[in-house]
Structure formats: structure tokens, C-alpha cells
Amino acid sequence: MKHLLTVVAIGLAVLGCTPQQPGSDAGSVAPSQPAGGAESTGEMNFAVVPKGLTHQFWLTVKKGAETAASERNIKMTWLGPEKETDVVKQINIIEDMLGSGVNGIVMAACDQDALVDVVKRASEKGVTVVTIDSGVNSDIPVSFVATDNTAGASAAAKELAQLIGNEGEVGVIPFVKGAATSELREQGFMKGIAEFPNIKVVSVQHCQSDVSKAMNITEDMLTSNPNLKGIFAANEPAALGAAQAIKAAGKAGQIKIVAFDASDDEISALKEGTIQALVVQNPFKMGYEGVKAAYDYIKGEKVEKRIDTGVTIVTQQNLNDLEVQKLLNPLG
């Protein structure tokens, strides 16, 4: 099978109808005055609040945010919930940051609806909000910096279809119901796989971004669907759990896995053939561009309402390509 490096470009026309983005209007936004009580000169104080802290994806987001903050003399606080399902904890963290007098908040929302009120309170305090990775159902954030999850998952569906010969049964493992990123990836996969009438989705189960739960889900899928030919894993924990279960069942390489993200463990599974393809995002760019967008807005610069960070399909065939290695190792 011939694999090519595929860059999935995000068009505003694709995302214009998704609830994840902060606004559907095209173009850019410029503030009438500095936000968050920040002076036009001097050090700014930002809070960067991810959905979780433990997975490599978020650690790479942190590196990008820290780089942008360092270049701009921004004091940056990195703080988020331990688990991506802990919506209340994330809301409390943002409330605390608002109380500390930050000028800007760069955040990945655990839930696209539950975080709307706290984003509104931030705006009322004059604090600039930028969402990254996972947005909110609000037009308040001045920019949304993220992957086109719908297009990326649709590309994953086509890759999986090719791997299984365009026919057979497949399973889907999203992560958190209600999280915009998870919802869009599930929708994107379903849209993409619908183009193949001889492929049937026999199971969709959320793993709560937990490797052990993803492993148990996969074991159940294998038991209930003995003819299963492939799995789409929507994030790192889903991928690792699925890979572990399939390897333990002695079916590595037989049941194909296409997954989002590119942690060290996922890349190892790709190299050994347990995972066949990875939909690789650019978390470093998300962190970097998120902080930069908030800074530029406060400084009175025009900011794009939607900033695409792109995705790339990575396989064994292109893993060692220079551009792929730059993506996987943004700091060299």
C-alpha cells in the first residue's frame, strides 16, 4: 500500500457550522483598546489552562506556550485539572486566575457548554480569552487555535478504510462526551466512513481519556465482534488502550488501528506495527499561537478569529521524513 504524507488543511467553510469554534465570522478581530487592564507597555500576566496535565500532548502544548511567553516577556501560569473529565476543577481554576488579576487566559475547554459562563465572566472583567484545541459555544474568545478535528477524523476514516480493503466491521473509541474535540472527531469519522458502504461501525464507546478503560472497551469490542477489522482511536489514551488490548489478544497487525496524536508510546506502537497510522496534530503550535494571539489582541493588533494548526497522517512509510520529524520533535 502506498502511503503519502497527507496534510489536512482547514477551511473556514468546513468549520463555519461547528459549535467548537468561537465564532463563524471570517477574517480577523481587532480590539478597540487593551484588554484585561493591561498597559500598553510592561509585563503581562497570562494563565494557560489545558484540559489535562499528564498526557504528552499537553506537555507539548505547554512548551509552545512557554516559548511564546518567553519571547514576549509574559508571566505565564500553567494550571489545569488532572483529568480531562474534571469540568468543575477547570472552572474553579479559571475563577481563581480571574481573581489573581491576569490579563489573558488561553484555555482548552473540558466541556464546550459548561465553560461558557466562566468565559463570559472573564470578558466582563476585561480579560482576553483565547481557546485552543477545544473551544466553547460562545463568540467571546477572540480566537480559536486548533486542529480541524472534523477534517482530520474524516481523513482517518479514509486511511482506515484503505487499510481494511474498504469493507468490514470497525469500532470507534472517542474520549469524553460533551468535549468539543471528542464530538467533532466522532462526527468527522462517521462522515468519512459513510463514503464506504461496505464498512459497518459496530461499536462506539467513550474511554474518558483513560488508558485502562480504553483497553477494557477494546477487549469488549473484540469479544462482541469477532469479525472486527479496524478501530479508530480518537486520542492518545484511546490509542494506547486499544493497542495494548489488541497486542494482548495476539491480533497486532490483523486488526488495524488509526489514532490521533503522537506520544512516544504511540510512535513505538506504530514502529512495531500495532498501530498503522497516526493523525498527528501540532500541539506546540497550538500553545505558541494561543499565547501569541492573546498578546497581539491586547497590544491592539488584528487577530484571526480561527487559526488552523493542521494535521498530518503519519505511517511507517513516512515516519522518518524530515518534515514529519520536525513535527514530532518541534524543539529538535
Secondary structure as GFF3:
##gff-version 3
##sequence-region A 1 332
A	DSSP	beta_strand	6	8	.	.	.	ID=ss1
A	DSSP	alpha_helix	12	15	.	.	.	ID=ss2
A	DSSP	beta_strand	28	29	.	.	.	ID=ss3
A	DSSP	beta_strand	44	49	.	.	.	ID=ss4
A	DSSP	alpha_helix	56	71	.	.	.	ID=ss5
A	DSSP	beta_strand	74	78	.	.	.	ID=ss6
A	DSSP	alpha_helix	87	99	.	.	.	ID=ss7
A	DSSP	beta_strand	104	107	.	.	.	ID=ss8
A	DSSP	alpha_helix	116	124	.	.	.	ID=ss9
A	DSSP	beta_strand	128	132	.	.	.	ID=ss10
A	DSSP	beta_strand	143	146	.	.	.	ID=ss11
A	DSSP	alpha_helix	149	163	.	.	.	ID=ss12
A	DSSP	beta_strand	168	173	.	.	.	ID=ss13
A	DSSP	alpha_helix	180	193	.	.	.	ID=ss14
A	DSSP	beta_strand	199	204	.	.	.	ID=ss15
A	DSSP	alpha_helix	211	224	.	.	.	ID=ss16
A	DSSP	beta_strand	228	233	.	.	.	ID=ss17
A	DSSP	alpha_helix	236	248	.	.	.	ID=ss18
A	DSSP	beta_strand	256	260	.	.	.	ID=ss19
A	DSSP	alpha_helix	264	272	.	.	.	ID=ss20
A	DSSP	beta_strand	277	280	.	.	.	ID=ss21
A	DSSP	alpha_helix	283	298	.	.	.	ID=ss22
A	DSSP	beta_strand	303	304	.	.	.	ID=ss23
A	DSSP	beta_strand	306	308	.	.	.	ID=ss24
A	DSSP	beta_strand	311	314	.	.	.	ID=ss25
A	DSSP	alpha_helix	322	328	.	.	.	ID=ss26
###
